[in-house]
Amino acid sequence: MIEEKVTIANEKGLKLVGVLHLPTGRKRCPAVINLHGFTGYKEEENSSSLARDLASKGYVVIRFDASGDGESEGTLSDDYRMTNYLSDIDSVYQYLIHHPCVDPEKIGVWGHSMGATLSLIWGSMHNEIKVICAVSPPIELGSTDWLGPRLESWKRTGWFSKISSNGNIEKRIPWAFVEDARKYNVLKFVQGVKSPTMIVLGLSDDTVPPEQSRKIYRRLTCKKELIEVEGMSHDYKKFPDQVLKVNEKVLPFFRQFL
């Protein structure tokens, strides 16, 4: 298995930085795009471990930082928006389908949290995608259901500060992120999803309550599967045993449909 850092230009000309996982000894493999969550980054354990597991089974996988985040170009204040993240996914998808080691007819997508919501929204626009896996997707990132009392202070100050799990870096997200996110209530999109879809939720998730993910699942009209994981929190990426539990559920689903 090979891991290599790659750069991909998005439609604005900003460089997206990703890690490409290539299985050894095979050509024209199915491929998966991994999407990180809000203020997340491509090295998080849930994404990186799943990428390695998939690559060991013969899949090409790419995990990348959204524009304005991580190693990718752009700024949080100007570029960190769900609209731009969706466009970034398009750029990464185009990169994959033209890669010599990828079967362009066999592409799937996985995401966690905001990345899960975007996997569903993007998937609703791309019926050619073969499979979607959404882990703990919030219904709307600009809503009080997700932000709670933080929403009022965010609007008042114009910023939301969060310490990233990537080196304890403070990230300041502008109110413009919320205004953009309100365009993307996932319930308005999911009936357009035609690809087989797995929803994974954690029964101990107090950031995205399980009922939100169940509501999304019920709205889906495609072939679908719901996995409820006992003891799984929203930040399951910090707990190796929880990551293992989730990956053990996700891998067979990808193998079935991709």
Legacy VTK file of the C-alpha trace (Angstrom):
# vtk DataFile Version 3.0
C-alpha trace
ASCII
DATASET POLYDATA
POINTS 258 float
0.000 0.000 0.000
1.254 3.473 -0.930
0.380 6.773 0.764
1.328 9.996 -0.974
0.535 13.645 -0.429
-1.192 15.282 -3.390
-2.359 18.777 -4.296
-5.470 19.496 -6.332
-6.562 22.909 -7.609
-10.159 23.805 -6.790
-12.331 25.971 -9.024
-10.953 29.138 -7.372
-7.387 28.047 -8.069
-6.665 27.288 -4.408
-4.564 24.206 -3.712
-6.304 21.448 -1.784
-3.891 19.176 0.064
-4.802 15.533 0.431
-3.386 12.111 1.160
-3.920 9.494 -1.533
-3.939 5.817 -0.551
-3.126 3.386 -3.344
-3.355 -0.397 -3.024
-0.346 -2.277 -4.343
-0.334 -4.390 -7.468
-3.682 -3.361 -8.913
-4.970 -0.930 -11.518
-8.354 0.674 -12.037
-9.578 0.183 -8.491
-12.794 1.501 -6.948
-12.207 4.698 -4.982
-13.578 6.465 -1.901
-13.530 10.163 -0.977
-13.239 10.804 2.793
-14.715 14.036 4.182
-13.771 15.501 7.568
-16.171 17.341 9.842
-16.510 20.905 11.139
-13.040 22.309 11.945
-11.664 18.824 11.326
-8.764 17.786 9.151
-7.613 14.912 6.992
-5.322 13.250 9.575
-8.048 12.472 12.083
-7.999 8.854 13.176
-11.482 7.917 12.006
-10.688 9.003 8.440
-7.061 7.881 8.247
-7.686 4.439 9.757
-10.661 3.804 7.481
-8.578 4.894 4.483
-5.853 2.391 5.352
-8.379 -0.368 5.964
-10.043 0.286 2.612
-6.716 0.474 0.778
-5.730 -2.886 2.256
-8.896 -4.289 0.629
-8.022 -2.904 -2.801
-9.577 0.568 -2.768
-8.034 3.894 -3.693
-8.896 6.456 -0.993
-8.333 10.190 -0.785
-8.748 12.278 2.364
-8.211 16.021 2.072
-8.495 19.312 3.932
-11.337 21.595 2.843
-10.298 24.966 1.450
-9.441 27.384 4.250
-8.652 24.540 6.641
-5.655 22.375 7.514
-2.900 22.390 4.905
-5.150 23.514 2.066
-4.957 27.055 0.756
-7.481 29.740 1.635
-8.567 31.235 4.946
-11.233 30.376 7.486
-12.660 33.892 7.218
-12.982 33.950 3.428
-13.129 30.348 2.222
-14.438 28.076 4.987
-18.023 27.562 3.790
-20.165 24.534 3.034
-20.701 25.858 -0.494
-16.948 25.889 -1.063
-16.507 22.455 0.531
-19.063 21.042 -1.929
-17.110 22.602 -4.773
-13.894 21.136 -3.342
-15.476 17.678 -3.430
-16.228 18.214 -7.121
-12.559 19.055 -7.737
-11.370 15.969 -5.864
-13.889 13.815 -7.716
-12.583 15.067 -11.067
-9.043 14.306 -9.924
-10.018 10.749 -9.016
-11.938 9.854 -12.161
-8.941 10.890 -14.270
-6.400 9.035 -12.125
-4.872 6.006 -13.898
-5.378 3.756 -10.855
-9.078 4.559 -10.419
-12.111 2.956 -12.028
-14.166 6.106 -12.766
-17.393 4.097 -12.697
-16.841 3.006 -9.090
-16.621 5.973 -6.714
-18.006 6.174 -3.176
-17.969 8.798 -0.451
-17.653 8.681 3.348
-18.042 11.566 5.774
-18.232 12.355 9.476
-20.386 15.094 11.043
-20.396 18.071 8.639
-18.606 15.799 6.175
-21.449 13.297 6.585
-24.060 15.948 5.831
-22.078 17.027 2.786
-21.665 13.437 1.606
-25.467 13.199 1.439
-25.976 16.596 -0.191
-23.205 16.029 -2.728
-24.429 12.487 -3.335
-27.917 13.809 -4.110
-26.331 15.793 -6.954
-24.275 12.874 -8.262
-26.383 9.802 -8.905
-23.387 8.142 -10.537
-21.846 7.680 -7.072
-22.091 4.020 -6.098
-22.267 4.236 -2.304
-22.474 6.780 0.540
-21.622 6.373 4.213
-22.623 9.207 6.564
-21.466 9.034 10.197
-23.368 11.273 12.665
-24.767 13.758 10.134
-26.394 16.921 11.568
-29.546 18.057 9.774
-28.496 21.708 9.493
-25.244 23.220 10.717
-26.693 26.724 11.014
-29.546 25.729 13.321
-30.104 25.980 17.060
-30.513 22.189 17.111
-26.814 21.899 16.365
-25.392 25.105 17.854
-27.701 25.642 20.823
-26.818 28.694 22.980
-23.589 29.204 21.030
-25.581 30.570 18.092
-26.565 33.836 19.806
-23.026 34.659 20.950
-21.649 33.719 17.528
-24.014 36.166 15.833
-23.311 38.896 18.406
-19.517 38.681 18.176
-19.308 37.651 14.532
-16.979 34.747 15.367
-17.000 31.284 16.835
-13.739 30.060 18.350
-12.919 26.397 18.639
-9.735 24.584 19.562
-8.875 22.168 16.789
-7.791 18.636 17.559
-4.934 19.348 15.156
-2.175 20.697 17.417
-4.507 22.651 19.741
-4.855 25.447 17.187
-7.593 28.008 17.806
-9.896 28.305 14.807
-12.086 31.400 14.434
-15.063 30.727 12.197
-16.972 33.791 10.908
-20.738 34.287 11.114
-20.756 34.081 7.310
-20.267 30.321 7.738
-23.658 30.077 9.481
-25.390 32.195 6.848
-24.025 29.895 4.162
-24.776 26.703 6.119
-28.459 27.620 6.390
-28.804 26.904 2.683
-28.056 23.242 3.363
-30.748 21.572 5.436
-30.001 17.990 4.475
-33.666 16.941 4.658
-34.293 19.040 1.540
-31.715 17.012 -0.375
-31.807 13.403 0.768
-34.792 12.306 -1.296
-32.573 12.981 -4.298
-30.042 10.392 -3.115
-30.197 7.303 -5.344
-27.024 5.546 -4.189
-27.060 2.857 -1.480
-26.536 4.756 1.763
-25.450 3.812 5.266
-26.200 6.096 8.213
-24.112 5.471 11.340
-25.068 7.103 14.629
-23.656 6.981 18.129
-26.066 6.329 20.968
-23.860 8.473 23.257
-23.622 11.384 20.792
-24.594 14.610 22.578
-23.513 16.882 19.699
-25.720 15.373 17.002
-28.485 13.579 18.928
-29.295 10.134 17.518
-32.812 11.182 16.535
-31.368 13.667 14.017
-29.593 10.868 12.174
-32.684 8.651 12.409
-34.788 11.416 10.886
-32.384 11.661 7.953
-32.470 7.888 7.556
-36.270 7.826 7.474
-36.323 10.496 4.757
-34.021 8.494 2.462
-35.835 6.587 -0.300
-32.808 4.711 -1.675
-31.442 1.341 -0.589
-30.301 2.104 2.946
-28.951 0.763 6.212
-28.954 2.257 9.716
-26.249 1.344 12.223
-26.607 2.411 15.869
-23.407 2.023 17.875
-23.655 1.591 21.634
-21.302 3.878 23.584
-20.215 5.856 20.514
-19.771 9.608 21.040
-19.608 12.344 18.404
-15.835 12.559 18.870
-15.430 8.819 18.439
-12.275 9.564 16.439
-10.511 10.022 19.804
-11.310 6.484 20.958
-9.642 3.599 19.079
-12.208 1.033 20.231
-15.060 3.155 18.858
-13.215 3.753 15.578
-12.738 0.002 15.237
-16.444 -0.645 15.868
-17.505 1.826 13.201
-14.970 0.638 10.621
-16.115 -2.946 11.119
-19.622 -1.865 10.094
-18.586 0.415 7.240
-16.142 -1.870 5.414
-18.663 -4.605 4.496
-21.077 -1.967 3.171
-18.444 -0.551 0.835
-17.444 -4.040 -0.244
-21.065 -4.895 -1.027
-21.770 -1.896 -3.244
-18.340 -0.802 -4.478
LINES 1 259
258 0 1 2 3 4 5 6 7 8 9 10 11 12 13 14 15 16 17 18 19 20 21 22 23 24 25 26 27 28 29 30 31 32 33 34 35 36 37 38 39 40 41 42 43 44 45 46 47 48 49 50 51 52 53 54 55 56 57 58 59 60 61 62 63 64 65 66 67 68 69 70 71 72 73 74 75 76 77 78 79 80 81 82 83 84 85 86 87 88 89 90 91 92 93 94 95 96 97 98 99 100 101 102 103 104 105 106 107 108 109 110 111 112 113 114 115 116 117 118 119 120 121 122 123 124 125 126 127 128 129 130 131 132 133 134 135 136 137 138 139 140 141 142 143 144 145 146 147 148 149 150 151 152 153 154 155 156 157 158 159 160 161 162 163 164 165 166 167 168 169 170 171 172 173 174 175 176 177 178 179 180 181 182 183 184 185 186 187 188 189 190 191 192 193 194 195 196 197 198 199 200 201 202 203 204 205 206 207 208 209 210 211 212 213 214 215 216 217 218 219 220 221 222 223 224 225 226 227 228 229 230 231 232 233 234 235 236 237 238 239 240 241 242 243 244 245 246 247 248 249 250 251 252 253 254 255 256 257
